[in-house]
């Protein structure tokens, strides 16, 4: 039986799937759209994002001795990064899709100091590269929205 931190780190087992990081990020985008499309509850999204990020730091630290440094099974970092990509973004399926593409771009290529975040110790290193990828994605998306590109 999996322990709580293994369930959290793998986002309820998504991390065991091939392409689990992309699946976790896409699931966040879908949930964001369907749960917030009629509410626009930015405060709730901020709280949920903070809780996911904190849980990710803790759980990835806990699974590291057994799963290794930044295991592919740990996908809570992608969930947190995707949440950050969507913070304070008007809810639409187009914005969700663009945020997903931007987040995966930054998460996979790791430009602009994102890769350096991986050298942080324990759960911080696992989470902070995705947090920064989410920040960059959000900034780009906000600029696109502000300039009526999307």
QUIWO-V214098 format. One record per pair of residues at least 24 apart in sequence whose ideal C-beta (glycine too) atoms are under 7 Angstrom apart, sorted by the first residue. I is the first residue (numbers start at 1). GAP is how many residues later the second one is. Records with the same first field share a line. If there is no record, write none. Layout:
I->GAP  GAP
//
This chain:
5->53  54  57  58
6->57
8->47  51  68
9->50  51  54  64  65  67
10->63  64  65
11->64  65  68
14->61
15->57  58  59  60
16->57
20->52  55
21->54  57
22->82
24->51  54  55
25->53  54  57  75  78  79
26->74
28->51  54  55
29->53  57  67  70  71
32->54  64
33->58  60  63
36->55
37->54
40->51
42->46
45->38  41  42
46->41
48->35
49->31  34  35  38
52->24  27  28  31
53->27  74  78
56->24  67  71
57->66  67  70
58->65
60->63  66  67
61->61  62
64->58
70->48  55  56
74->52
77->49  50  53
78->29  52
80->47  50  51
81->26  49  50  52  53
82->52
84->47  50  51  54
85->49  52  53  56
87->51
89->52
90->55
94->56
95->46  55
98->43  52
99->38  42
102->35  38  39
103->30  31  34
106->27  30  31
107->26
112->24
//
